[in-house]
């Protein structure tokens, strides 16, 4: 029982750490995307700016999704459901 509790707490802590680190790095990703947008002069491909604008959105979505997913697995384990159950 204690081993499963340690796994669940580990998943919860890693989920929180992932979200915190991701949000700290989100500022850097947004700054780089803005810099990329101002320098996007790649031939006649007009979609470069639009693709550059999607980079921060995709980054934040993935980080939040992974963090919340880990926390949800941990919470489900504490309630006796899911893959981290006792």
C-alpha positions as CSV (number, residue, x, y, z in Angstrom):
1,X,0.0,0.0,0.0
2,X,2.8,2.5,0.9
3,X,4.6,1.8,-2.4
4,X,1.5,2.7,-4.4
5,X,1.0,5.9,-2.3
6,X,4.6,6.9,-3.1
7,X,4.0,6.3,-6.8
8,X,0.8,8.4,-6.7
9,X,2.5,11.2,-4.8
10,X,5.4,11.1,-7.3
11,X,3.0,11.4,-10.2
12,X,1.3,14.4,-8.5
13,X,4.5,16.2,-7.7
14,X,6.0,15.6,-11.2
15,X,2.7,16.9,-12.7
16,X,2.9,20.1,-10.7
17,X,6.7,20.5,-11.4
18,X,6.0,20.0,-15.2
19,X,3.3,22.7,-15.2
20,X,5.5,25.2,-13.2
21,X,8.6,24.7,-15.5
22,X,6.4,24.8,-18.6
23,X,4.9,28.1,-17.6
24,X,8.3,29.6,-16.8
25,X,9.5,28.4,-20.2
26,X,6.4,29.7,-21.9
27,X,7.6,33.3,-21.7
28,X,10.8,32.3,-23.6
29,X,8.8,30.3,-26.2
30,X,6.5,33.3,-26.8
31,X,9.5,35.7,-27.1
32,X,11.2,33.4,-29.6
33,X,8.0,33.0,-31.6
34,X,7.6,36.8,-31.8
35,X,11.2,37.1,-32.9
36,X,10.7,34.4,-35.5
37,X,7.5,36.2,-36.7
38,X,9.4,39.5,-37.3
39,X,12.2,37.6,-39.3
40,X,9.9,35.3,-41.3
41,X,10.9,36.1,-44.8
42,X,11.1,32.7,-46.4
43,X,10.4,33.1,-50.1
44,X,6.8,33.1,-51.2
45,X,5.4,30.8,-48.4
46,X,2.8,33.0,-46.8
47,X,2.0,30.5,-44.0
48,X,5.3,30.9,-42.1
49,X,3.9,33.6,-39.9
50,X,0.8,31.6,-39.1
51,X,2.8,28.5,-38.2
52,X,5.1,30.6,-36.1
53,X,2.1,32.0,-34.2
54,X,0.9,28.4,-33.4
55,X,4.2,27.4,-31.7
56,X,3.4,28.9,-28.2
57,X,-0.2,27.5,-28.3
58,X,1.0,24.0,-29.1
59,X,3.8,24.3,-26.4
60,X,1.4,25.4,-23.7
61,X,-1.3,22.9,-24.7
62,X,1.2,20.0,-24.5
63,X,2.7,21.1,-21.2
64,X,-0.7,21.7,-19.5
65,X,-2.1,18.5,-20.9
66,X,0.8,16.4,-19.6
67,X,0.8,18.0,-16.2
68,X,-2.9,17.7,-15.7
69,X,-2.8,14.1,-17.1
70,X,-0.2,13.1,-14.5
71,X,-2.2,14.8,-11.7
72,X,-5.4,13.2,-12.9
73,X,-3.8,9.7,-12.9
74,X,-2.5,10.4,-9.4
75,X,-5.9,11.6,-8.2
76,X,-7.6,8.6,-9.7
77,X,-5.1,6.3,-7.9
78,X,-5.9,7.9,-4.6
79,X,-9.6,7.2,-5.3
80,X,-8.9,3.6,-6.1
81,X,-9.4,3.8,-9.8
82,X,-7.1,4.0,-12.9
83,X,-3.6,2.5,-13.5
84,X,-2.2,3.8,-10.2
85,X,-4.8,2.2,-7.9
86,X,-3.8,-0.1,-5.0
